[in-house]
């Protein structure tokens, strides 16, 4: 499996927007966008992007935002194109349904990267069964639970979740510390920094 070793803050600076790749740090004055809101490299050097370059940067923004490889995003696009409805809307909905993204959206972790790592380390059950595949697409009424509620990590996250407001399509039950996908997210419920139409144009060229 490929590994992206580029510093997270450089990705945000290159795209010119916060991609929230470093969790809580992104909400403080230490965020790279707050301190150095210019592309990495020679300071003050601006490059005019071509039509292709604009669409490429938008695609890269989406890839870094969800932390997926080029191969994965192409597979998602092909699947979205086969589904009924608007391809761009379908594409974002597929990304939102990823297990690591759902865990992040539920407020369990401060970043998608951490959520992906915890899934791989067998911290969660999906519908009562162990699942360590971050790219698993959740379905309506799926239930996510912690595998070991006695771990210090779990106890700390439960405290944080008391003050967290999850998206309307995720329901948190304090009684058994479970998360239920009430319904699949609609395009209007997805918060994304990309212009998805440009990404569709990039892959349709």
MOKAQUI-V723268 format. One line per field, one symbol per residue. phi: phi as a letter, one per 40 degrees, with the letter a starting at -180 (. if undefined). psi: psi as a letter, one per 40 degrees, with the letter a starting at -180 (. if undefined). Layout:
phi = ???
psi = ???
This chain:
phi = .cbcccddcccccccgacbfcbgcdccbccdccccbcacchccgcbbcccccccccccccccccdcgbcccccccccccccccchcdcccccccccccccccccccgcbcaccccccccccgcbbbfgbdabbdcdccbdgcbbbccbccccdcccccccccbcbcdccbbbbccbfbbbccacccccccbbcbccccccccccc
psi = hihhehhdddddddeeihefefbddeeieehddddggiiiahhehhhhiidddddddddddddddefiidddddddddddddiiahddddddddddeidddddddeedieidddddddddefeiihfeihhfhdehhiiheihhiidheeidddddddddedehhiidehhhhddefihhgdiihiddehhieigdddddddee.
